[in-house]
Amino acid sequence: MCGIVGYVGGQPAQEFLLEGLRRLEYRGYDSAGVAALTPDRRLQVRRVAGRIERLEALLAESPLEGSVGIGHTRWATHGAAVEENAHPHLGGNDVVAVVHNGVIENFHELRAELEAEGYLFRSETDTEVVAHRLAAALEQQRDEWRHRRYTTAEFLTAVVRRALSAVRGTYGLAMLFRDFPDAIVVARLGSPLVIGVGDGEHFISSDAASLAGYTDQIVYLADHQVAVVTADRLHVSHRELGRIQPSVERLELTGNQVHADGFPNFMLKEIYEQAETVANAMRGRLSDEEATAVLGGLNLRPQQLRQINRLLLTGCGTSWHAALYGEYVIEELARLPVEVEYASELRYRNPPIDSHTLVFAISQSGETADTLAALREMKRKGHPTLAICNVVGSTIAQEADGGVYLHAGPEIGVASTKAYTAQCVVLALLALYFGRLRHLSYEAGRRIIDALRHLPEAVRRTLLVDDQVRSLAEKYYTRQNFLYLGRHYNFPTALEGALKLKEISYIHAEGYPAAEMKHGPIALVDEHTPSVFIMPRGWIYEKVLSNLLEIKARGGPVIAVCLENDERTADVADDVIRVPEVDDCLQPIVNVIPLQLLAYHIAILRGCDVDKPRNLAKSVTVE
Ligand code: G6P
């Protein structure tokens, strides 16, 4: 979703702004813009509807001057994706330029007030009210300035606070003031912003990972903070606490983690990284001695955790699918009741939750608005909350009482792949951990640990099916509908396979529990509608095989993901993708990989942009 960048220092601002925006592209956007300021107070703005390449072309024709600038990628919420609605927006008599992430909830009222005062609106956005309010506050504060001895930073902070005092909603804001040409001002409430500290320069971004290679010294701005940033000074203040000393943290990333390396796009790179990311998710977290998982960040003592009699897992999209897998694996191994809730539902529902319930918010980005709101609601009710996040220092990670990081590295492709498998590994670790606190024997714990250790190698071998999956994609890529069917541990896998295909190829796909398909989806089966079966093993195998035969009997083509030695499925399915066998409870982590590849190759054959699918955003920071 929307992205913010900024630069103030000794270099031409345009260079970082463009590169920074490129790095934020993956979040999903539909227009882009930049603004820069020269020492002689020329505020220049360039904006385009569409991709960054168009902005780049525009800047080649009319470059920005100046070493102080801000930039934005917009994902439309208020008003269409046209140039007039792209950020930066100018306020008043073009005295201020603003870029904004988030949503101003009371913008209708504020706009009416400003229009009544004579401010002219040039866009349909909620952001423009902030621009005009800033211009108004600048005037009002100037009057006061005459009577008080303010520093420039104090003055600008006061202007921003005055402008935002009546604003309801969420924001990450970066602002340029025409008459203060050496500073960028940033403010945050509910939408992330970081300041990268360089040598005689500062960088602004809504995503710390985008600063990799520029600086590893990061200041995470917190809610209600305003910072006035110049080339060599940082003035940070908090609404209640006044001026504060910012704490500079080290960002552990290298520049090449945010490049597609030799891959044609990030999605394929990230699919291929999974042998490593699955290993990273469990690195240092397995104890042979105690036959359990070691999860240092839970911040709850084993005695406290032993009192927990129910888990509530919440998230959105792919993270919700991981939660569902978590329900199966935790209930099986730990015999601990688990409930899974869509965060968007949980935030407004009022389900009865007893005092022994532990809430987990699962989010790759750690910024998803609904997941954050659900977490806050659960905290407000006094429940202990933990986070399973990938992005270190993200809002959800910071606000939860503790949690477990995925350590999957930046995930840039909008459709989640490596974060999903890492989330499943972490949930399997939690199942082991809670299992060992409760009913799981030492021996069973050791068996799970062994199985986990074999997983990265199994993932590596699974990736060898890529060529075969590509040929399958050639056979099926023109189809309009797909069904994905799995059972038990692999029901969430079916949902995730269908979601991947939908997201990046725009083909309609439905995931269903295999046996449920008799109650509706079977009506869709014909010779044009392929069904992707995820074959289990054990006692449930026969049942799923019967479902598969029911589809065949109705003329539906069947693609089956099955184990390497499964000849019975191979005999009846039209196509099979064979995957290595791992422990039952970890098999979904292997099985999902061919489904990611299938979606990927079908999307490529249909000419889709897999990293930036239409209408979707990587991190959905609006409700
Ligand atoms: C968006 C993304 C999905 C993601 C979901 C939840 O819809 O496009 O890929 O699964 O948000 O994101 P989170 O960062 O909370 O896991």
Boltz pocket constraint, residues with backbone or C-beta under 6 A from the ligand:
constraints:
  - pocket:
      binder: B
      contacts: [[A, 315], [A, 316], [A, 317], [A, 318], [A, 319], [A, 362], [A, 363], [A, 364], [A, 365], [A, 366], [A, 367], [A, 368], [A, 371], [A, 414], [A, 415], [A, 416], [A, 616], [A, 617], [A, 618], [A, 619], [A, 620]]
      max_distance: 6.0
